Amino acid sequence: MKASAFVYPWDVAGDPDAPARIASLGAGQVTLASAYHSTRALTPRHPRHRIVTAEYAAVLYPPGERWAGRGLRPYPAGRWAPGDAYGEAAAALAAAGLEVHTWVVLAHNSRLGAEHPDTSVVNAYGDRYPWAPCIAQPATRAYLVDLAAEAAVRPGAHGTELESLGWYGLQHLHAHDKTSGVGLGDAGQYLMSLCFCPSCGAGYGEQGLDPARLAAGVRAALEPLWRGAADDGGWPAVEKLLGQDTAAATRAWRDTVARTLQEEAVAAVRAAAPGGFQVLLHADPVPYHCGANAGVDPAHVLGVADGVVVPCTGGTGPLAPFAGRADGGKVLAANFTVVTGMGGSPATLASDAARARAEGATELRLYHAGLASDDDLSAVREALSGR
């Protein structure tokens, strides 16, 4: 079963031993970040540093001329990935015999929200989520589609994986996060992720909803949760809290926005790419979920992209909705965290991979070759050698 390991450019640039070490894992492919959000990352083997702080969402190559004069445009990386850090790392990895695919983070960008606050998701209380661009806004959509095409189709890349190509919401790994005091399950997360910017207000209106009344209804629906009521999760809980017809109308708007953005972004990538270029989406099979793994309708997304990358560290259950549809050469990649300190289990990778294969997975993704310890990498190497 084909495998690919996730890598950051700063894991490779300046470390002459990194390409051979990554190639020795036996994966054969790397998924190399070309556009990425802010992060603080460990580099446990790099000869020049141990911690990299990416201060804001950035492209890890020099952005092109298409952005000249545009208000919304990608930011080049700072000192953590100067110049064409992606290109330097990609060339070194390819020289080590690895097939390089790009890794593109899209609707997750705190600096965009800080500098252009009107682009952000606005919840029913009027709070903005600067990390979450509203994907319904025309200018934001145009920015995301062009970013997908440019960041995906880098020189020498054989394919891409598009992350966060859908709605982002309340849930977010954030510096010094203090948001877990109240237990918001699926229903609460959905209600707190509904956007009430002008574009979304107009969209709700198209579905027969008054946006002001909807916002008031969302606040009323959330009130029991703030007081400690149990959120029994799932879509039935959203319907119970908000009302079946109202809940369905919000989904009709949001699902259409996400699906059409996915269609436009994938089409833009294919238009810019050479023949045979593979386009995958990081995906969650529950359409109303938000986040890095965009909520999708499995039947729709597999009709748009060449396949999906599905989070499986918590179990392989998310593969099932895609499994019966991933035929005709479509990729169903099971994504396992292989960093013990981040909740991964590299020691059980062989059995996890076998279970994923039995449940329909055609490929593996390994998160993350740069962050893992030496012991973690040894376990990965052993597991892949027995495939």
N, C-alpha and C positions, 0 to 999 in steps of 0.2 A: 504494500500500500504506500503510495507516494506520500512523503512528508515534507513540510516546510517549517523552518524555524524563524521566528520573528527576531529582528535585529534593528538597532538604531545605528545611524552613521557614526556616532561618537564611540560606539563599541569597537569600530574598525579603524577609523582614521587615526593615525598616529600609533597604532599597535600592529607592527609587522607580523606578529604571531596569530592575530585574530582570524584571518581567513582560513588558514590551515586548521586551526582549532575547531572552527565552526564546520568546516568540511568534514572533519573526522567524526562528527556526530552520526553521519550516514544519512542525513536528510535529503541531500541532493539539491535542495532549493532553499532560498531565503526570501522572506518577505520583509523588505527594507523600507523603513519609514522615509517618505519624501515630503510629507506635510503632516505635522504633529502638533498636539496641544501642549500646553505648559505641563511640566513634570519635574520631579526631582528623582534622579535615577542613580543607582549604584553601578559602578564599573569595577568589579572586584579584581580584574587581572590587568587593567590598563597600565602601561608603564609611566604615564604622566599624571593620572588623576584617579580618584576613587569615587567622587560624587560629581554628577553633572546636573546643574540646575538650568533647565530650559524655562526662561522667565515668562514666555508668552507663546501662544500658538503661532507657528511660523512654517514657512516652506524651507526645506533644507537644501535648497539650490537657488541660484539667482532667478528671481521671477522675471517673466518675459515682457515683451513690449505691449502685449494686449492690455496691460493694466494702466498704461499711461493715461493720466487725466481722470481716472475713475475714483469715485469716493470710497467705494468698498474694494479693497484689494488685499492680497496676502502680504504679510510682513516677512522680510528675510530674517533668518535666524541671526542671533547675536554671537557672542564669543563662544557659545557652547557648540556651534556648528557653522563656522564661518565659510564664506565662499561657496563652492559647490561641494559641500561635505557629502551630500548624497552621491554625486558622481564619483568622487574619490573612493568612497566605500564600495560602490557598485562595481567599479573597475577591478578593485582588489579581490572582491568576492568572486567575480566572474573568472578572474585569472586562476583562482583556486579550484575551478571546475564547478562552481555552483550556479544554478539558474536563478536569476534575480527577478523578482516581482516587486512592484511598488506597494507601499502601504500608505493609504491616504485617509487622513481624518478630516471630516468635512464639517458638519453642523455641531461643532463643539469648539468654542473659541471665545475665551474670556476677554481677550484684548479687544476683539471686535465689539463686544458688548459694552466694554468700558468706554471706548472712543466713539462708538455709534450706538448709544443706548436705545434709540428707537428701533433698532433691529432685533432686540431681545424679546423672548417670550415674556408676557405679562400675565400673572395669575389673577384669580378672581378678587384678590384683595388689593390689586394694583402694584404688587411687588414685582420687580424685574429680575430675570435670571440672566445675568450677563454672560454666563457660559453657554447659553442655549439660544442660538439665532432662531428667529421664527421663520420656518421654511415656507410659510404662506406668502411672505412679502416678495413682490416681484423683483426688487433690486437684490435682495438677499439670495433668491433663487438663481438669478443670473450669475451672481458671484460664485455660488456653490457649483453650478454647472461648469463654468469656465475653470474653476480651480480643479475640479475633478479631471477635466481633460488635460490640463497642463501638468498637474502633479502625478497623474497616472502614467502618462506616456513619456517617460524619461528615456534618454538614449540607452539602448541595449536591453531594456526591460522586456520580458516575455509576457507579462500580464500585470494585473493590479488587484488589490483588495481594498474596497471602499468601506470605510468605517463611518458610523454616525450619519448615514445617508437616510435620515428620517427625523422624526421628532425627538428632541431632547427635552427633559422635564426637570422636575425637582431633584431627583436622585442624582448625585454628583459627588465624586471624590474631590473634596475641597480642603484647602489648608485649614487646620484646626477646626474641623467640622463639628458643629454642635446642634445637629438636627434630629438626633435619634431619641429625644425625650418622649415623644409620642409615637406609638406604634401605628404607622400608616402602612397598611397592606396594599394590595393591588388597587383596590377601589380608591383609597385615599391618595395614592400616588397619581392615579389617573386624574382625579379631580384637581389636585394641586398642580398638574401639568397642563391643564387646559389653558390656552392662550387667549387673551382678550385685547390684543393690539387692534388697531383699526382694520387691518386686513382680515383678521380672524372674525372680528365683529361683523364685517360685511359678509363673510362666508357663512356664519351662523344665520344671518338674515336670509341668505339664499335657501337655507334649510327650514325656513319658517320660524326661526327662533329670534326673540328680541334679546340682543346681547346683554343689556342691562339687567333684564329679568333673569337671564341665564346666570350671570355672575352672582346675583343675589341668591338664586337657587343653589348654586354651588357652595356658597358660604353657609347657607342653611344646612345643606347636606353634610358638610364637614363638621358642623358644630358638635354633634355627638362624639365624633372621633377626638376632638380636642379635649372633651371631658372624660375620655378614657373608655368609650364604648369599643367593643371588639370590632375589628374590621375583618369580616370573614372571607374577604378576598374574592378575586375573580370578577368576571363581567356581571354575573347576577347581583353582586353586591353594589356595583355601580348603578344598575337599573333600579335596585331597591332604594338607594339613597337619592337618586336624581329623577327617577321616573323612567319607565321603559322607552316611551316615545322621545323624550328629551335626550336621553342617553344615546339612542340610536341616531338622532340628528347630529349630535356632536361627532359621533364616529363617522357618519357619512361625509362630513366636511374634512375631518382630519385624515381619514383613509385616502380620500381622493387627492389631497395635497401631497401626501407622502408617496403615493403610487406614481403620480405624474412627475414628481421630482426624480424619483428613481429611474423612470423611463427616459427623462431628458438627460440626466447625467450619464447613464450608460450609453445612450446614443451619441453624446458628445465625445465620450472616450473612444468609442468605436470609430467615429469619424476621424479622429486624430491619430489612431493607432494603425500599425501595419497589420497585414492579414495574419490571422491566427492568434492575435492578442487576446488573452483570457481576462474576462471581467467577472469578479466575484464580489458579493456583498456580505458583510458581517451582519448576521440576521438572527432575530428572535421570532419563533413561529407564532407568537401571540400578537396579533396586529396592533393592539392598543398599547403595547409596552413601549416605553421610551428609553433612549440611551445609546451607548456605543454600538450595541447590537440592535439595529433598528427593528421595530416591530413590523412584520410583513405578513401578507397573505402568501403562503407557500406556493400555491398554484400560480399566482400572478408573478411573483418574483422570479420563479424558475422559467417563466415565459419571457422574461426581460433580460436576465443576466445568464452567464454561463454556469452559475452555481452559487453556493452560499458557504459561509464559514459560520459554524454554530457552536456556542459555548457549551462545553461538556464537562467542565471541571466538577460541577455539582451533580453530575449524573448524565447519562446519555439520553434521557427522556426527550429533550428538545429535537432529537434527530427524527423521531417518528413521523411528525407531520410532513416532513420533506421526503422521507424515504421512499414512499410509493410514487413520487413524482420525479425523482432524480434519475431519469433514464435518458436515453438518447445522447449519452456523453456528458450529461450535466454532472457537476462536481458537488458532492456533499462532504465537506471537510469538517471533521470533529476537532474542536479546538480544546486542548488540554493545557492547563498551567503546569509547568514543570519546575517551578521555583518553590521549594518546600516552604520557605519563609513567607510566601504569599498564598499559602493554602493549597499548593499543588502537591502532587504525589508522584514524582518521577519513578519511585521504586515500583509502582504498580502500572507503569505506562504500558508494558507489554500486554497485560490482561485487560487494561482499559481499552487499548487499541483493538484487541480481538473482539471485545464486546461491541465496540462502535462499528466494526466491520460487519458483525452479525446483524446489527440493527440498521444497516444500509449505508454507512459511511464509505466513501470511496477514497478519501485522503485524510491525512492528519495535519494539524497545525500545533506547533509547540511554542508556548509562551513562557520563557523568552530566553534566547541563547545568550544575550548579553547580561541579563540580570541574575542568572542561575549561578550557584556555587560550583566549585570543582566537583564535589560529590554528586550534585544534581546532574551535571553534564555527564559524569561517568555512568549514572543510571540510565540516562537517555541513550547514550552510546550503546550500552548493553542491550537495552530494549529494542533499539532499531536494528542491531546486528542480528537479532533473531526473527526478524519479520519474515 
